Amino acid sequence: MKQSKNRILTTHTGRLDGPPEFRELSREIQAGRRTDLKNVMPQVRDALLDVIRNQVNAGIDIISDGEVGKFGFGTFAYYQPRLEGIARKKIGENEPQSMSQATGERIEFADFYREMRMNQALPTERSVCNGPLKYIGEAEIKADIDRFKAALAEAKATPEETFMTVLAPGWLEHFYYNEYYPNDEQYLFALADAMRNEYKAIIDAGIIVQLDDPGLPDTYDMIVPNPSIEEYRKHCELRVEATNHALRGLPADRIRYHICWGSWHGPHTHDLPLKHVVDLMLKINAGAYSVEAANPRHEHEWKVWKDVKLPAGKILIPGVVSHASNVVEHPELVADRIIQYANLVGRENVIAGTDCGMGGRVHPQIGWAKLKALSEGAALATKQLWG
């Protein structure tokens, strides 16, 4: 994994939007109105080319496949061909569809969330683990990798590096209720053993793997009433152990680890402060750590790094533009944010990133403008940091 040796490198968090016709196709598939996935592969290829070219045009150094073609990433439809031991079942009375649907914030801001869901159909099923987990997605991940590499070649893109996103065991747990394993530990380690196959396949293909794990800080508000900080840290420690179990023997310098507090546009007043989990994040055997740092609930947390030392040889990827606003950050503000982190952890240890994925969170025109502001801000920061 490259450091910012001579200039500030840029990247983003993962999810990006394809052209309008592909976004409409994605909505049709996720709503269940289109099921002919094999027939949509030509549109996936074209959308992937579009996303790669837009990243390059925006000046992004370390690019991804934008999660293009990962319809319903995290859902049962996405993981059914990848994991054996999962199923769908009808939601019982007073059962949430997923852990994130029953939180302290949703209780406090019930009117807001009720109105936000006003035009959405109520879910009738939830995803569960109902048998021994086994990874069966070798063909799926190979197709993902081959499609990405083919699109890079066709676009004649030569980025500094490439990455692909996957879900960490502790976040995948959030989507699938355990109805088979006798306890959390056995369930989490079974998830880790299964998903390790996908992590390794990406690394073996010469691509950086990014583990998405909003659950590290975000599960706190999903436990109602909230546990004590000490109790919650014990909850997280088990999930850190499971993640490191999944990463055993894999090269840390080919692994990025991303945390955030969820990507929805809500108040986020119940977000657990970074200071309570930052040391646990740094225990993950990764070479780089991607953290929300630009939105109004978390921008102030740059101060955490006054007291927390980034381990030697590790990279910090702070979000310096956010998915949480339609306002496009000024490049000078982006540069100020980058310099702030560079002064704390060392300029060579900072890669400028985004809070979370832009896709589905802001309009694509705004998302690409934000990535352009990111690269322009990194150029300004480079001039100040290197002269």
Beta strands, then each sheet from edge to edge (+ up, - down):
strand 1: 9-10
strand 2: 62-64
strand 3: 83-90
strand 4: 125-135
strand 5: 161-167
strand 6: 177-178
strand 7: 208-212
strand 8: 255-259
strand 9: 288-291
strand 10: 315-321
strand 11: 351-354
sheet 1: 1+ 11+ 10+ 9+ 8+ 7+ 5+ 2+
sheet 2: 3+ 4- 6-
end
